[in-house]
Structures are given as structure tokens and as C-alpha cells.
């Protein structure tokens, strides 16, 4: 009985991970998200509930986001920045092929 319950929990966890949408984001210069600095390169972005998981090899992080819907679909994935302290900070990621934008809070 306990094995069946554990199996059900494991299956549910795998199903929720498989349901997460994945997108690609390219950074062309160093950028900060929270206290994490990301170097230029291609990153995988997954949206899980109100959290963005961003990774590229050893560099990764999980960040709370506000998931918002725009008026129309974004043709490509784009990143919006702020530059208040001399460093580029990711404010928003607009996910290509969707009308979804991820808004980061500082």
C-alpha cells in the first residue's frame, strides 16, 4: 500500500514537470536576475506556476515572477532590461509564440 502511494506521488511529480513549458532566451551581454549574474548565451526558461527556472549548463536559478498576458502574441522571445546601477537587470521576458510575459521584481 505504501509503495502504491509513493508511486502515485512520484508519477504526479513527473507529470507536473512534464507539463512545464520550456522556451529559449538569448542574452547578448551580462545581465542580473535578482542576485544571480548570467553571462551572454542561450538559456532554457521554464515556467512553473509563478516561478521561472532559468538554466544554461552550471548557471541556473529559480525566480519568482508575475505571469501576465499581453494583448497579442509575441513573434519572438525578447528580454527587457533596466540599468539603474550600471548593471543590466532583467525586468521582463516576453515569450515568443505566446502572449505571455514574465515580470521580475527586484
N, CA, C and O atoms as a GROMACS GRO file, in nm:
protein
  424
    1UNK      N    1   0.081  -0.119   0.000
    1UNK     CA    2   0.000   0.000   0.000
    1UNK      C    3   0.086   0.126   0.000
    1UNK      O    4   0.059   0.220  -0.075
    2UNK      N    5   0.190   0.128   0.084
    2UNK     CA    6   0.278   0.245   0.091
    2UNK      C    7   0.350   0.264  -0.042
    2UNK      O    8   0.369   0.377  -0.087
    3UNK      N    9   0.390   0.155  -0.106
    3UNK     CA   10   0.458   0.165  -0.235
    3UNK      C   11   0.367   0.227  -0.340
    3UNK      O   12   0.412   0.308  -0.421
    4UNK      N   13   0.239   0.192  -0.338
    4UNK     CA   14   0.144   0.248  -0.434
    4UNK      C   15   0.130   0.398  -0.413
    4UNK      O   16   0.125   0.474  -0.509
    5UNK      N   17   0.123   0.441  -0.288
    5UNK     CA   18   0.110   0.583  -0.256
    5UNK      C   19   0.234   0.658  -0.302
    5UNK      O   20   0.223   0.764  -0.364
    6UNK      N   21   0.353   0.605  -0.272
    6UNK     CA   22   0.478   0.668  -0.315
    6UNK      C   23   0.487   0.674  -0.466
    6UNK      O   24   0.531   0.775  -0.522
    7UNK      N   25   0.445   0.568  -0.533
    7UNK     CA   26   0.446   0.566  -0.679
    7UNK      C   27   0.354   0.674  -0.734
    7UNK      O   28   0.388   0.742  -0.831
    8UNK      N   29   0.237   0.690  -0.674
    8UNK     CA   30   0.142   0.793  -0.720
    8UNK      C   31   0.201   0.932  -0.703
    8UNK      O   32   0.187   1.016  -0.792
    9UNK      N   33   0.267   0.958  -0.589
    9UNK     CA   34   0.331   1.089  -0.569
    9UNK      C   35   0.441   1.113  -0.671
    9UNK      O   36   0.452   1.222  -0.726
   10UNK      N   37   0.522   1.010  -0.697
   10UNK     CA   38   0.630   1.024  -0.795
   10UNK      C   39   0.574   1.047  -0.935
   10UNK      O   40   0.627   1.129  -1.009
   11UNK      N   41   0.469   0.976  -0.970
   11UNK     CA   42   0.407   0.994  -1.102
   11UNK      C   43   0.348   1.134  -1.116
   11UNK      O   44   0.358   1.195  -1.222
   12UNK      N   45   0.285   1.184  -1.010
   12UNK     CA   46   0.228   1.318  -1.014
   12UNK      C   47   0.337   1.423  -1.028
   12UNK      O   48   0.320   1.521  -1.101
   13UNK      N   49   0.448   1.405  -0.959
   13UNK     CA   50   0.560   1.499  -0.970
   13UNK      C   51   0.618   1.500  -1.110
   13UNK      O   52   0.646   1.606  -1.166
   14UNK      N   53   0.635   1.382  -1.169
   14UNK     CA   54   0.687   1.375  -1.306
   14UNK      C   55   0.589   1.436  -1.405
   14UNK      O   56   0.632   1.502  -1.500
   15UNK      N   57   0.462   1.416  -1.386
   15UNK     CA   58   0.361   1.473  -1.475
   15UNK      C   59   0.363   1.624  -1.468
   15UNK      O   60   0.350   1.691  -1.571
   16UNK      N   61   0.378   1.681  -1.349
   16UNK     CA   62   0.380   1.827  -1.337
   16UNK      C   63   0.507   1.883  -1.399
   16UNK      O   64   0.504   1.992  -1.457
   17UNK      N   65   0.620   1.811  -1.389
   17UNK     CA   66   0.743   1.857  -1.452
   17UNK      C   67   0.731   1.850  -1.603
   17UNK      O   68   0.780   1.939  -1.673
   18UNK      N   69   0.665   1.747  -1.655
   18UNK     CA   70   0.649   1.733  -1.799
   18UNK      C   71   0.555   1.840  -1.854
   18UNK      O   72   0.565   1.876  -1.971
   19UNK      N   73   0.465   1.890  -1.771
   19UNK     CA   74   0.368   1.990  -1.814
   19UNK      C   75   0.429   2.129  -1.821
   19UNK      O   76   0.369   2.219  -1.880
   20UNK      N   77   0.546   2.150  -1.763
   20UNK     CA   78   0.609   2.282  -1.764
   20UNK      C   79   0.650   2.318  -1.906
   20UNK      O   80   0.710   2.238  -1.977
   21UNK      N   81   0.616   2.440  -1.947
   21UNK     CA   82   0.653   2.488  -2.080
   21UNK      C   83   0.797   2.532  -2.077
   21UNK      O   84   0.846   2.584  -1.977
   22UNK      N   85   0.867   2.511  -2.188
   22UNK     CA   86   1.008   2.547  -2.198
   22UNK      C   87   1.029   2.639  -2.317
   22UNK      O   88   0.973   2.617  -2.424
   23UNK      N   89   1.110   2.741  -2.298
   23UNK     CA   90   1.140   2.841  -2.401
   23UNK      C   91   1.290   2.866  -2.403
   23UNK      O   92   1.360   2.830  -2.309
   24UNK      N   93   1.339   2.929  -2.509
   24UNK     CA   94   1.479   2.965  -2.519
   24UNK      C   95   1.492   3.117  -2.515
   24UNK      O   96   1.419   3.189  -2.582
   25UNK      N   97   1.587   3.164  -2.435
   25UNK     CA   98   1.615   3.307  -2.422
   25UNK      C   99   1.763   3.327  -2.452
   25UNK      O  100   1.847   3.251  -2.403
   26UNK      N  101   1.796   3.428  -2.531
   26UNK     CA  102   1.935   3.460  -2.561
   26UNK      C  103   1.973   3.592  -2.496
   26UNK      O  104   1.902   3.691  -2.508
   27UNK      N  105   2.086   3.591  -2.427
   27UNK     CA  106   2.141   3.714  -2.371
   27UNK      C  107   2.267   3.749  -2.450
   27UNK      O  108   2.352   3.662  -2.475
   28UNK      N  109   2.279   3.875  -2.489
   28UNK     CA  110   2.393   3.919  -2.569
   28UNK      C  111   2.495   3.996  -2.487
   28UNK      O  112   2.599   4.036  -2.538
   29UNK      N  113   2.464   4.018  -2.359
   29UNK     CA  114   2.557   4.082  -2.267
   29UNK      C  115   2.524   4.033  -2.126
   29UNK      O  116   2.415   3.981  -2.104
   30UNK      N  117   2.616   4.049  -2.031
   30UNK     CA  118   2.587   4.003  -1.894
   30UNK      C  119   2.462   4.072  -1.839
   30UNK      O  120   2.438   4.190  -1.866
   31UNK      N  121   2.384   3.996  -1.762
   31UNK     CA  122   2.261   4.051  -1.706
   31UNK      C  123   2.234   3.986  -1.571
   31UNK      O  124   2.268   3.871  -1.547
   32UNK      N  125   2.171   4.063  -1.484
   32UNK     CA  126   2.137   4.017  -1.349
   32UNK      C  127   1.988   3.982  -1.342
   32UNK      O  128   1.904   4.050  -1.400
   33UNK      N  129   1.959   3.875  -1.271
   33UNK     CA  130   1.822   3.846  -1.228
   33UNK      C  131   1.836   3.820  -1.079
   33UNK      O  132   1.899   3.724  -1.036
   34UNK      N  133   1.776   3.908  -1.001
   34UNK     CA  134   1.797   3.902  -0.857
   34UNK      C  135   1.944   3.922  -0.828
   34UNK      O  136   2.003   4.019  -0.875
   35UNK      N  137   2.004   3.833  -0.751
   35UNK     CA  138   2.147   3.842  -0.718
   35UNK      C  139   2.233   3.754  -0.808
   35UNK      O  140   2.354   3.743  -0.786
   36UNK      N  141   2.172   3.689  -0.908
   36UNK     CA  142   2.243   3.598  -0.997
   36UNK      C  143   2.282   3.670  -1.125
   36UNK      O  144   2.199   3.732  -1.191
   37UNK      N  145   2.411   3.660  -1.161
   37UNK     CA  146   2.457   3.720  -1.286
   37UNK      C  147   2.465   3.612  -1.393
   37UNK      O  148   2.526   3.506  -1.372
   38UNK      N  149   2.404   3.639  -1.507
   38UNK     CA  150   2.406   3.548  -1.620
   38UNK      C  151   2.497   3.605  -1.728
   38UNK      O  152   2.488   3.723  -1.761
   39UNK      N  153   2.585   3.521  -1.782
   39UNK     CA  154   2.675   3.563  -1.889
   39UNK      C  155   2.602   3.552  -2.023
   39UNK      O  156   2.497   3.489  -2.030
   40UNK      N  157   2.656   3.614  -2.128
   40UNK     CA  158   2.591   3.602  -2.259
   40UNK      C  159   2.581   3.455  -2.302
   40UNK      O  160   2.670   3.375  -2.275
   41UNK      N  161   2.470   3.422  -2.367
   41UNK     CA  162   2.449   3.286  -2.414
   41UNK      C  163   2.302   3.253  -2.425
   41UNK      O  164   2.216   3.337  -2.399
   42UNK      N  165   2.274   3.130  -2.463
   42UNK     CA  166   2.137   3.080  -2.476
   42UNK      C  167   2.097   3.011  -2.346
   42UNK      O  168   2.173   2.933  -2.290
   43UNK      N  169   1.977   3.040  -2.299
   43UNK     CA  170   1.927   2.985  -2.174
   43UNK      C  171   1.791   2.921  -2.196
   43UNK      O  172   1.711   2.967  -2.278
   44UNK      N  173   1.766   2.815  -2.124
   44UNK     CA  174   1.636   2.749  -2.123
   44UNK      C  175   1.554   2.813  -2.012
   44UNK      O  176   1.601   2.827  -1.899
   45UNK      N  177   1.432   2.852  -2.044
   45UNK     CA  178   1.342   2.913  -1.946
   45UNK      C  179   1.220   2.823  -1.933
   45UNK      O  180   1.152   2.794  -2.032
   46UNK      N  181   1.192   2.780  -1.812
   46UNK     CA  182   1.072   2.701  -1.784
   46UNK      C  183   0.984   2.781  -1.689
   46UNK      O  184   1.034   2.843  -1.594
   47UNK      N  185   0.855   2.778  -1.714
   47UNK     CA  186   0.760   2.848  -1.628
   47UNK      C  187   0.682   2.743  -1.551
   47UNK      O  188   0.613   2.659  -1.609
   48UNK      N  189   0.696   2.749  -1.418
   48UNK     CA  190   0.625   2.656  -1.330
   48UNK      C  191   0.551   2.740  -1.228
   48UNK      O  192   0.611   2.802  -1.140
   49UNK      N  193   0.418   2.743  -1.242
   49UNK     CA  194   0.333   2.827  -1.157
   49UNK      C  195   0.379   2.972  -1.166
   49UNK      O  196   0.379   3.029  -1.275
   50UNK      N  197   0.416   3.032  -1.058
   50UNK     CA  198   0.462   3.172  -1.054
   50UNK      C  199   0.613   3.179  -1.036
   50UNK      O  200   0.664   3.266  -0.966
   51UNK      N  201   0.684   3.085  -1.103
   51UNK     CA  202   0.829   3.077  -1.089
   51UNK      C  203   0.891   3.053  -1.226
   51UNK      O  204   0.839   2.973  -1.305
   52UNK      N  205   1.001   3.122  -1.254
   52UNK     CA  206   1.079   3.098  -1.376
   52UNK      C  207   1.206   3.025  -1.337
   52UNK      O  208   1.279   3.069  -1.247
   53UNK      N  209   1.233   2.915  -1.404
   53UNK     CA  210   1.356   2.840  -1.384
   53UNK      C  211   1.441   2.864  -1.508
   53UNK      O  212   1.401   2.830  -1.619
   54UNK      N  213   1.558   2.924  -1.487
   54UNK     CA  214   1.645   2.963  -1.598
   54UNK      C  215   1.777   2.888  -1.583
   54UNK      O  216   1.838   2.890  -1.476
   55UNK      N  217   1.821   2.822  -1.693
   55UNK     CA  218   1.943   2.743  -1.681
   55UNK      C  219   2.020   2.738  -1.813
   55UNK      O  220   1.965   2.748  -1.922
   56UNK      N  221   2.151   2.723  -1.797
   56UNK     CA  222   2.245   2.703  -1.907
   56UNK      C  223   2.366   2.636  -1.845
   56UNK      O  224   2.450   2.702  -1.784
   57UNK      N  225   2.376   2.506  -1.861
   57UNK     CA  226   2.488   2.433  -1.801
   57UNK      C  227   2.486   2.446  -1.650
   57UNK      O  228   2.387   2.411  -1.585
   58UNK      N  229   2.595   2.496  -1.593
   58UNK     CA  230   2.606   2.509  -1.448
   58UNK      C  231   2.535   2.633  -1.393
   58UNK      O  232   2.505   2.640  -1.274
   59UNK      N  233   2.509   2.729  -1.480
   59UNK     CA  234   2.442   2.851  -1.435
   59UNK      C  235   2.291   2.828  -1.436
   59UNK      O  236   2.234   2.794  -1.539
   60UNK      N  237   2.229   2.846  -1.321
   60UNK     CA  238   2.084   2.829  -1.315
   60UNK      C  239   2.029   2.905  -1.195
   60UNK      O  240   2.102   2.941  -1.102
   61UNK      N  241   1.901   2.927  -1.199
   61UNK     CA  242   1.834   2.991  -1.087
   61UNK      C  243   1.684   2.979  -1.099
   61UNK      O  244   1.631   2.956  -1.208
   62UNK      N  245   1.617   2.993  -0.987
   62UNK     CA  246   1.470   2.993  -0.980
   62UNK      C  247   1.429   3.129  -0.926
   62UNK      O  248   1.481   3.174  -0.823
   63UNK      N  249   1.336   3.193  -0.995
   63UNK     CA  250   1.299   3.329  -0.960
   63UNK      C  251   1.148   3.345  -0.958
   63UNK      O  252   1.080   3.296  -1.048
   64UNK      N  253   1.095   3.412  -0.857
   64UNK     CA  254   0.951   3.441  -0.858
   64UNK      C  255   0.922   3.541  -0.969
   64UNK      O  256   0.997   3.637  -0.989
   65UNK      N  257   0.812   3.519  -1.039
   65UNK     CA  258   0.771   3.610  -1.146
   65UNK      C  259   0.621   3.633  -1.138
   65UNK      O  260   0.546   3.554  -1.081
   66UNK      N  261   0.581   3.742  -1.196
   66UNK     CA  262   0.439   3.767  -1.217
   66UNK      C  263   0.412   3.731  -1.362
   66UNK      O  264   0.470   3.791  -1.453
   67UNK      N  265   0.325   3.634  -1.386
   67UNK     CA  266   0.292   3.590  -1.521
   67UNK      C  267   0.174   3.673  -1.570
   67UNK      O  268   0.066   3.671  -1.511
   68UNK      N  269   0.197   3.748  -1.678
   68UNK     CA  270   0.093   3.836  -1.732
   68UNK      C  271   0.066   3.800  -1.877
   68UNK      O  272   0.150   3.742  -1.945
   69UNK      N  273  -0.054   3.836  -1.924
   69UNK     CA  274  -0.090   3.815  -2.064
   69UNK      C  275  -0.092   3.949  -2.136
   69UNK      O  276  -0.152   4.045  -2.089
   70UNK      N  277  -0.026   3.954  -2.252
   70UNK     CA  278  -0.025   4.074  -2.335
   70UNK      C  279  -0.149   4.077  -2.425
   70UNK      O  280  -0.231   3.985  -2.422
   71UNK      N  281  -0.159   4.182  -2.503
   71UNK     CA  282  -0.274   4.199  -2.592
   71UNK      C  283  -0.268   4.107  -2.714
   71UNK      O  284  -0.371   4.068  -2.768
   72UNK      N  285  -0.146   4.072  -2.758
   72UNK     CA  286  -0.130   3.986  -2.875
   72UNK      C  287  -0.007   3.897  -2.856
   72UNK      O  288   0.071   3.915  -2.763
   73UNK      N  289   0.007   3.800  -2.947
   73UNK     CA  290   0.121   3.708  -2.939
   73UNK      C  291   0.250   3.780  -2.973
   73UNK      O  292   0.254   3.868  -3.059
   74UNK      N  293   0.357   3.741  -2.902
   74UNK     CA  294   0.491   3.792  -2.932
   74UNK      C  295   0.552   3.702  -3.039
   74UNK      O  296   0.549   3.579  -3.026
   75UNK      N  297   0.608   3.761  -3.144
   75UNK     CA  298   0.663   3.680  -3.252
   75UNK      C  299   0.793   3.611  -3.212
   75UNK      O  300   0.819   3.499  -3.256
   76UNK      N  301   0.873   3.676  -3.129
   76UNK     CA  302   0.998   3.617  -3.083
   76UNK      C  303   1.010   3.640  -2.932
   76UNK      O  304   0.941   3.725  -2.875
   77UNK      N  305   1.097   3.564  -2.869
   77UNK     CA  306   1.124   3.585  -2.727
   77UNK      C  307   1.216   3.706  -2.714
   77UNK      O  308   1.319   3.714  -2.780
   78UNK      N  309   1.176   3.800  -2.630
   78UNK     CA  310   1.258   3.920  -2.610
   78UNK      C  311   1.271   3.948  -2.462
   78UNK      O  312   1.187   3.909  -2.381
   79UNK      N  313   1.380   4.019  -2.427
   79UNK     CA  314   1.411   4.049  -2.289
   79UNK      C  315   1.416   4.200  -2.273
   79UNK      O  316   1.479   4.269  -2.353
   80UNK      N  317   1.351   4.251  -2.171
   80UNK     CA  318   1.355   4.394  -2.139
   80UNK      C  319   1.439   4.413  -2.013
   80UNK      O  320   1.430   4.334  -1.918
   81UNK      N  321   1.521   4.518  -2.014
   81UNK     CA  322   1.618   4.542  -1.907
   81UNK      C  323   1.596   4.677  -1.840
   81UNK      O  324   1.530   4.766  -1.894
   82UNK      N  325   1.653   4.690  -1.720
   82UNK     CA  326   1.670   4.820  -1.655
   82UNK      C  327   1.820   4.833  -1.627
   82UNK      O  328   1.891   4.733  -1.622
   83UNK      N  329   1.866   4.956  -1.608
   83UNK     CA  330   2.008   4.979  -1.588
   83UNK      C  331   2.027   5.090  -1.486
   83UNK      O  332   2.081   5.196  -1.518
   84UNK      N  333   1.984   5.067  -1.363
   84UNK     CA  334   1.990   5.170  -1.261
   84UNK      C  335   2.123   5.181  -1.190
   84UNK      O  336   2.159   5.289  -1.143
   85UNK      N  337   2.197   5.072  -1.180
   85UNK     CA  338   2.322   5.073  -1.103
   85UNK      C  339   2.444   5.040  -1.188
   85UNK      O  340   2.547   4.999  -1.135
   86UNK      N  341   2.434   5.058  -1.318
   86UNK     CA  342   2.545   5.028  -1.407
   86UNK      C  343   2.546   4.885  -1.456
   86UNK      O  344   2.626   4.850  -1.542
   87UNK      N  345   2.458   4.800  -1.403
   87UNK     CA  346   2.445   4.662  -1.448
   87UNK      C  347   2.309   4.645  -1.513
   87UNK      O  348   2.212   4.710  -1.474
   88UNK      N  349   2.303   4.557  -1.612
   88UNK     CA  350   2.176   4.528  -1.678
   88UNK      C  351   2.097   4.430  -1.590
   88UNK      O  352   2.149   4.326  -1.550
   89UNK      N  353   1.972   4.464  -1.560
   89UNK     CA  354   1.883   4.379  -1.480
   89UNK      C  355   1.764   4.340  -1.566
   89UNK      O  356   1.699   4.426  -1.626
   90UNK      N  357   1.734   4.211  -1.571
   90UNK     CA  358   1.619   4.164  -1.647
   90UNK      C  359   1.493   4.207  -1.574
   90UNK      O  360   1.473   4.172  -1.457
   91UNK      N  361   1.408   4.281  -1.643
   91UNK     CA  362   1.279   4.323  -1.588
   91UNK      C  363   1.168   4.233  -1.635
   91UNK      O  364   1.075   4.202  -1.560
   92UNK      N  365   1.178   4.191  -1.761
   92UNK     CA  366   1.066   4.120  -1.822
   92UNK      C  367   1.117   4.032  -1.935
   92UNK      O  368   1.209   4.069  -2.007
   93UNK      N  369   1.055   3.915  -1.950
   93UNK     CA  370   1.080   3.827  -2.065
   93UNK      C  371   0.947   3.806  -2.134
   93UNK      O  372   0.850   3.761  -2.073
   94UNK      N  373   0.942   3.839  -2.262
   94UNK     CA  374   0.823   3.817  -2.344
   94UNK      C  375   0.847   3.690  -2.424
   94UNK      O  376   0.940   3.684  -2.504
   95UNK      N  377   0.763   3.590  -2.403
   95UNK     CA  378   0.784   3.457  -2.458
   95UNK      C  379   0.727   3.446  -2.600
   95UNK      O  380   0.607   3.458  -2.620
   96UNK      N  381   0.816   3.422  -2.697
   96UNK     CA  382   0.778   3.411  -2.837
   96UNK      C  383   0.677   3.301  -2.862
   96UNK      O  384   0.686   3.192  -2.804
   97UNK      N  385   0.581   3.329  -2.949
   97UNK     CA  386   0.477   3.232  -2.982
   97UNK      C  387   0.362   3.230  -2.883
   97UNK      O  388   0.267   3.153  -2.899
   98UNK      N  389   0.370   3.315  -2.781
   98UNK     CA  390   0.264   3.324  -2.681
   98UNK      C  391   0.231   3.471  -2.658
   98UNK      O  392   0.296   3.560  -2.713
   99UNK      N  393   0.131   3.497  -2.577
   99UNK     CA  394   0.103   3.634  -2.533
   99UNK      C  395   0.144   3.651  -2.387
   99UNK      O  396   0.094   3.739  -2.317
  100UNK      N  397   0.236   3.565  -2.341
  100UNK     CA  398   0.279   3.561  -2.201
  100UNK      C  399   0.408   3.641  -2.180
  100UNK      O  400   0.503   3.630  -2.257
  101UNK      N  401   0.408   3.720  -2.074
  101UNK     CA  402   0.531   3.787  -2.032
  101UNK      C  403   0.555   3.756  -1.886
  101UNK      O  404   0.462   3.744  -1.806
  102UNK      N  405   0.682   3.742  -1.853
  102UNK     CA  406   0.724   3.714  -1.716
  102UNK      C  407   0.785   3.841  -1.660
  102UNK      O  408   0.883   3.892  -1.714
  103UNK      N  409   0.728   3.893  -1.554
  103UNK     CA  410   0.773   4.018  -1.495
  103UNK      C  411   0.846   3.985  -1.365
  103UNK      O  412   0.791   3.923  -1.274
  104UNK      N  413   0.974   4.029  -1.358
  104UNK     CA  414   1.058   4.004  -1.241
  104UNK      C  415   1.054   4.125  -1.149
  104UNK      O  416   1.053   4.239  -1.196
  105UNK      N  417   1.053   4.100  -1.020
  105UNK     CA  418   1.059   4.209  -0.924
  105UNK      C  419   1.198   4.212  -0.863
  105UNK      O  420   1.260   4.108  -0.844
  106UNK      N  421   1.247   4.330  -0.831
  106UNK     CA  422   1.379   4.344  -0.772
  106UNK      C  423   1.367   4.344  -0.622
  106UNK      O  424   1.468   4.355  -0.552
   0.00000   0.00000   0.00000
